[in-house]
Amino acid sequence: MDLLNAAKGKPFIVLVGNKSDLSDEFEVTDENVREFCESHDGIPYFETSAKTGDGIKEMFDALVAGLPQITDTSVQVLEENPSSCC
């Protein structure tokens, strides 16, 4: 959460729970996750498994869809220096 406090503007954040293939070993309940996400501006949550590939595409689709939200309009383009000096 320190990263949220240090970020300029509103960052696009998703919460990802990996190892969904080991759901019988979860230490965090669905209710805990739902409450956390709701208390943090309704951030999206994805359960994924790197082992089986479950949820990976959906997570990345959401990240790509969120990219326009994080476009920084304050970026300045510098012109190249035509001199041959370093």
N, C-alpha and C positions, 0 to 999 in steps of 0.2 A: 504494500500500500504506500510505501515511501515513494515509489516511482510515480504513483498517481499525484501525490502532493508536489513532486518536483516538476512534473510535466507542464509545459506551456500550452494553454488552450485545453481542449477536451480530447484526450487520446481515445482511439478506438481499441477496445479491449474485449477479448473473449476469454472465458474460463474453459480450460480443457482438462478433463479427467481421463488419463490414459489407463491402459490395462483393463479395459472393460471386459476382456475375456476372463478376468479373475474376479468377477462380481461377487462371488461368495466370500471373498476376503476383504471387501470394502470396509473401511473404518469410518467413512463419512456417509451419512444417509442422504437420500434424495431430498428430504425435507431440509436438511442443513444446507445443501447446495442451493435449493430454491430460495431459501431465506437470504442467503448470502448475495445471490444475484439480484434479488429484488431490492435489497438494502444498498446496492451499489449501482443505482440507475438502471436496473434491469439488464445487466450485461448478459449476452448470450452464453449458454453453456453447452458443451459438446462432450459426449463420452466417446472415446476412441480406443482402438486397439492397434498398436503397431504390429502386433503378431498376426492378426487376422485381416487388418485393413479396414475394419468396421469404423464408420464415422469419419474417416480421414477426408474423403472427398467433400462431404457436407461441411466440415470445419473449414477447409480451404476455400470452398465456394463462398462461405460467409465472410471470410477474411478479404477475399477479392472484392466482394460486393461492398465491403466497408471502406475500401481504399479511397474512393472519392471524398469520404467524410474527413480524411486526414490530410488532404492536399494542403500544403503550406503555401499560401499566396504571398508570403513575405520573402521568398527566395529571390535573390538578385543575381542576374546574369552578368558576368564580367566579360568585357571584350578582350580578345587575345591581344597581347603586345606584339606588334609586328617586328620589333627589333630581334636580331639574332642572338642577343645576349641572354644568358641564363637568367 
